[in-house]
């Protein structure tokens, strides 16, 4: 599994990207962590980014177990875990399957259950039936943001999405649509921060509130100018919340 890493002496933070994304979506966060001497890691999940050629299965559970294997390979017992969008679903599965490996949990633009699983499965079927090309990924990428990114940025994010293998795009979408962690979130016993974008059309603040209400002691913060990628859309506001929490703050 390809992994972007930044050195640091404080306990590690592991950042997990979303659907049709890659570790590049967390590169700015890893840079900010390095500035305060925190070790940061951001893998490309199998089927995505530079790991697109890795075999599956491309499921939320398999991805969670793959993160545990990555920690083993790096000699890390526990991490603060950050998951955005689909990566937040993976992070929830990790928290439930590998609780001893988790020190803190930051869930970003995600939820414990998809609002309309049937629609999610139908979209996966559409992805399976259509060519995997720029026309297929552009609406996905545009949906990550409240406001359209610049043409240069859009081209960059579109290219990242196109690195996703077609099989992973289909299978991960199906697994994400069928994932239901919400009723088990009460089992999570680590400090948890949830950050949602006010204008997120895929995972709304209500998704965040539902998770907050089930995870003991969890805190929800809503960023008012963000869509589905608050770490990129409001980086200063996002990191003002995220970095103190990941370093052990409330």
N, C-alpha and C positions, 0 to 999 in steps of 0.2 A: 504494500500500500504506500503510494507516494505521500510524503508528509512534509509540509512547510514547517520549519522550526526556527526559533529565535532563542538565544542563550539567556540564562538568568540563574540566580542562585536561590531565589525564593521558590516555594512549591509550585509545581507546574499547573498551567491552565491549558485545557484541551478544548479547541473550538471546532464545531462540526457544522458543515455547510448544508444548504438546502437543495431542493430539486433543481436540476439543470444548472447547478452552481459548482463551485470548486473552492479550494482553500484560498483562492485569491479574494473571496468575499470577506475573509477574516484577516488578510495581510495587514491592513491598517491597525487592527486591534492588537495583533502580535507586535507590531512596531511600538505601540504605546506601552504594552506590557514590558517590552525590553527596556524602555526608558526608565522604568521603575524597578529594574532588575528582577523581573518575573519571567521565568521560562515559559514560552508559549509554543504550542504545537497545533497544527491545523492539517488534518489528513484530507486527501481526496478519496472519498468513499469508492469502493469498487464499482466500476461502471461509469465513473464521473472523473472529469479533469484528467490529470496525468495517470490515473488508475483505471482509465476506461477499458483497458484490455484485460483487466483481472476478471476471473470467473466469478459467477454468482454463488449462491442465490442472492438476489438483490431485494432483500426484505429488511424491515426495520429490526427484527430480532437478530438476523445475521449480522447486520451492521453493528448493532450493540455489542455482540460477541467479538466482532472484529476489532472494536475499540479496546476491549479488554486484552486481546492478543497484542495490540500495539503497545499498550502499557507494559505488558510483560517484556516485549522486545526492547523497550527503553529502560527497563529496570525501575519502573514507577509503581509504587504501591497504591497511591491515591492521588486524585487530581480534582481541581475545580473544573467542572464541565459546563461548557457553553454550547447550546444548540439553537440554530436558527431555522425556522420553517420546518421542512422535513427533518432537518438535523435536530430540531427540538423534539420531534417524535422519537427519533433514535435515542436522544438523551434520556427521555422518559423510560424507554425500554432498558437502557443501561442502568438507570437508577433502580429499577425493579429487579433486574437480573443479576446485577453486580453491586449491591449496596455497599459492601465493604471497601470498594475501590473509589468511593465518591466522598469528597470533602464538602463541596458546595455545588449548587446547581443554579445556572442562569438560563432561563428559557426565553427565547426571543421570537416573536411573531409566529407562535405555534399554538397548538391546542391538544387537548386530550382525546378528542374525537372529531372527525370531519363533520361539518354541518349537514352535508348531503352525500353520504357514502355512495349511493347509487349514481349520482352525477359524476363523482370522482372515478368510479369504475367505467362509466360510459366514456369519459374523456380518455382514459387509458386505452380503451378499445379504439377510439379515434386515432390516437397516437400510433397504435399497432398497425392500423390499416393505411396510414398515410406515409409518404416519403419523409425521412428524417432530414430536413433541410432548413435553410434559413427561414422560409415561410412558416415552417412548423414551430420554430423556437421563438420567433420574434414576439408574438403576443404573450408568450410565457414570460419572457424577459421584461417586456414593458409592464407587465402586471406586478413586478417586484417594487415599483416605485410610484409614489404619489404623483410626481411630476415627471414628464419624459426626460430621460438623461440626454446629454449632448450627443450629437451624431457619433463622435469619437468614442464616448463611453458606451453607447448602445452597440457599436460595432465590437467593442471589447467583450461586453457581456454576451453578445450573440455568439461570438467565437467560443467562449467558455461553454455555453450551452451546447454548441455543436460538437464539443469533445465528448459529450455523453454518448455512450453506446445506445443504439436504438433499443436493444433488448432491455438494458437497465432502465431506460426511460419508461418503458411499458411496465416492467415488473415492479419497479420501485413505486410507480404511481398506483398500481393495484394494491400493493402492500400498505402504502400510506393511507389509501382510502378505507381500507378495512381495519386499520389499527384502532383499538379502543383501550386506552390506558386510563381513561378518566376515573372509572370506579375503583381503581387500585392506587390512585395517587396519595391516598391517606397513609400508605405504607412508607412514603418517603420521609426520612427523619434527619435531613440535613438542611442547613440554611438555604432558602430558595428565594430567588428574585425573578420576577416575571416582567418583561418589558414588551409592550405592544405599541404599534403605531395607530394613531387615531383613525387614519385613512386607509388602513389595510383592508382590502376587499376579500382576501382569502382567509385571514385569521384575525378576527375583530377583537377589540377590547373585551367583548363578552366572553370570547374563548379564554382570555387571560383570567377573567374574574372567576370562571368556572374552575380553572385549575387552582387559583389562589384559595378558593373556598374549600378545597379538598386536601391541600398540602398543609400540614400543621405549621403555623407561623410564617407562611409565605407572604411576600409583599408584591403588590402589583404597581407598576409605574406605566403611564401612558404618555407617549411623546406626541405632541399635538401636530407636528408638521411632517410626520412620517407615514409611509405606507408599509410595505412588507420587508423593507431592509433598513431599519432605523440606524444600524451601525454605520451605514453609508449615507443615509439621507440627513441625519442629525448627529454627526459624529461627536461633536463636542458634548452635547447633552447626553448622548448615549454613554460615552465613556466616563462622564462625570458620575453617572450612576454605577456603571459596571466595574470600573477599576477599583474603587474603594471596597466594593462588595467582594470581588474576587481575591483581594488581598486580606480578607478577614474581617471587614467592617460589617455593620448591620445592614 
